[in-house]
Amino acid sequence: MLGSKKISTYLVNTAAKNDPKVASRKEIYIYCLDFLIEQLIFLVSLLFIGCFLHDIPFCLLFFAVFLTYRSTGGGFHANSVWLCTLLSYTTFFSVWALIQSPFALWKGPLYPLHLLSYAVIVSLFSLLPVAGHKNKKISDSQRKMLKRKQRICLLLFSLLAVIFYCTKSENYYKLIVVCTLLLMITQWIGWITEKKKDGFL
């Protein structure tokens, strides 16, 4: 996200001057710190947006689903920081417009077919391979570990979705369904892109 790489690089370089351990693993520290700062900026900005829209729970739930699936499964990565930032916020506002805005396209009550459709999405998602980051190769063992974590998260969010479904919290149920579908698609695109880059497709 915008500015996070510069901040993380500056902080790690400052720490590396006094700590040889940090100096020997600067790239790893920069990557991890950059990720943390990115998510913190995104979370804070979503909280401000939630205050403006008078719907902080919706924003927090979106952040939880978005962060969880992106961090455990990877997905499509934009070629520039600016585009990546734009896509993150575009995804949020698209989901909000589809479900929660006054002009929402997905309106009306939920039916058992909706629950069945979500079950199909989750089943397909659980079988989808983890996509590596374009700037960070991951080993087969790391992929297996991330996939296990993702399947646990899929189970937890599925249970939460069922609770929302049963308690008639329709918009929160729809949020989980739409986000899961979108992130499954981006993970699939990321995996295809990775295979093409490696010459397997």
NORJOGI-V93078 format. One record per residue. N is the residue number from 1. RES is the residue in one letter. OMEGA is omega in whole degrees, -180 to 180 (none if undefined). BURIAL is 1 if it has 24 or more other ideal C-beta (glycine too) atoms within 12 Angstrom, else 0. D_CENTER is the distance of its C-alpha to the mean C-alpha in whole Angstrom. Layout:
n/res/omega/burial/d_center
N/RES/OMEGA/BURIAL/D_CENTER
N/RES/OMEGA/BURIAL/D_CENTER
This chain:
n/res/omega/burial/d_center
1/M/-172/1/13
2/L/175/0/17
3/G/-174/0/19
4/S/-179/1/17
5/K/179/1/19
6/K/-179/0/22
7/I/-178/0/22
8/S/179/1/20
9/T/180/0/23
10/Y/-178/0/26
11/L/-180/0/25
12/V/178/1/25
13/N/177/0/28
14/T/179/0/30
15/A/-177/0/29
16/A/180/0/30
17/K/-176/0/34
18/N/-176/0/35
19/D/-180/0/33
20/P/179/0/34
21/K/178/0/31
22/V/-179/0/28
23/A/-178/0/30
24/S/-178/0/30
25/R/-175/0/26
26/K/-176/1/25
27/E/180/0/22
28/I/180/0/21
29/Y/180/1/21
30/I/-179/1/20
31/Y/-178/0/17
32/C/-180/0/16
33/L/178/1/17
34/D/179/1/15
35/F/-179/1/12
36/L/-180/0/13
37/I/177/1/15
38/E/-176/1/12
39/Q/178/1/10
40/L/178/0/13
41/I/-180/1/14
42/F/-179/1/11
43/L/-179/1/12
44/V/180/0/16
45/S/178/1/15
46/L/176/1/14
47/L/176/0/16
48/F/178/0/19
49/I/179/1/18
50/G/177/0/18
51/C/-179/0/21
52/F/-179/0/22
53/L/-177/0/21
54/H/180/0/23
55/D/180/1/20
56/I/179/0/18
57/P/179/0/17
58/F/-179/1/15
59/C/-180/1/13
60/L/178/0/12
61/L/177/1/11
62/F/-180/1/9
63/F/-178/1/7
64/A/-179/1/8
65/V/-177/1/6
66/F/-178/1/3
67/L/-177/1/4
68/T/-176/1/5
69/Y/179/1/5
70/R/-177/1/3
71/S/-179/1/6
72/T/-175/1/8
73/G/-178/1/8
74/G/180/1/8
75/G/-180/1/9
76/F/178/1/11
77/H/180/1/11
78/A/-178/0/14
79/N/-180/0/17
80/S/179/0/17
81/V/-180/0/16
82/W/-179/0/17
83/L/178/0/16
84/C/178/1/12
85/T/-180/0/12
86/L/-179/0/14
87/L/180/1/11
88/S/-180/1/9
89/Y/177/1/12
90/T/178/0/13
91/T/-180/1/10
92/F/-176/1/11
93/F/176/0/14
94/S/179/1/15
95/V/179/1/13
96/W/-180/1/15
97/A/-179/0/18
98/L/-170/1/18
99/I/-164/1/18
100/Q/-175/1/19
101/S/177/0/22
102/P/-179/0/25
103/F/-176/0/25
104/A/-180/0/22
105/L/-180/0/23
106/W/-180/1/22
107/K/175/0/25
108/G/-177/0/27
109/P/178/0/27
110/L/179/1/25
111/Y/178/0/27
112/P/179/0/27
113/L/178/0/26
114/H/179/1/22
115/L/178/1/22
116/L/179/0/23
117/S/179/0/21
118/Y/179/1/18
119/A/178/0/19
120/V/179/0/20
121/I/-179/1/16
122/V/180/1/15
123/S/178/0/18
124/L/-180/0/17
125/F/-177/1/14
126/S/180/1/15
127/L/-175/0/18
128/L/179/1/15
129/P/175/1/15
130/V/179/1/13
131/A/179/1/13
132/G/176/1/14
133/H/-177/1/13
134/K/-179/0/16
135/N/-176/0/17
136/K/178/0/17
137/K/177/0/19
138/I/-177/1/18
139/S/179/0/21
140/D/179/0/21
141/S/177/0/21
142/Q/178/0/18
143/R/-180/1/16
144/K/180/0/18
145/M/179/0/17
146/L/-180/1/13
147/K/176/1/14
148/R/179/0/16
149/K/-179/0/14
150/Q/180/1/11
151/R/175/1/14
152/I/179/0/15
153/C/176/1/12
154/L/179/1/13
155/L/-178/0/16
156/L/179/0/15
157/F/176/1/13
158/S/177/1/16
159/L/178/0/19
160/L/179/1/17
161/A/179/1/17
162/V/178/1/21
163/I/178/0/22
164/F/179/1/20
165/Y/-177/1/22
166/C/-179/0/25
167/T/178/0/26
168/K/174/0/25
169/S/-166/0/22
170/E/-176/1/21
171/N/178/1/19
172/Y/175/1/17
173/Y/-180/1/17
174/K/179/1/16
175/L/-180/1/13
176/I/-179/1/12
177/V/-177/1/14
178/V/-180/1/12
179/C/179/1/9
180/T/179/1/9
181/L/-179/1/12
182/L/-178/1/10
183/L/173/1/7
184/M/179/1/10
185/I/-180/1/12
186/T/178/1/10
187/Q/178/1/10
188/W/178/1/13
189/I/179/0/14
190/G/179/1/13
191/W/178/1/15
192/I/180/0/18
193/T/180/1/18
194/E/-180/1/18
195/K/178/0/21
196/K/180/0/23
197/K/180/0/22
198/D/178/0/24
199/G/180/0/27
200/F/178/0/26
201/L/none/0/25
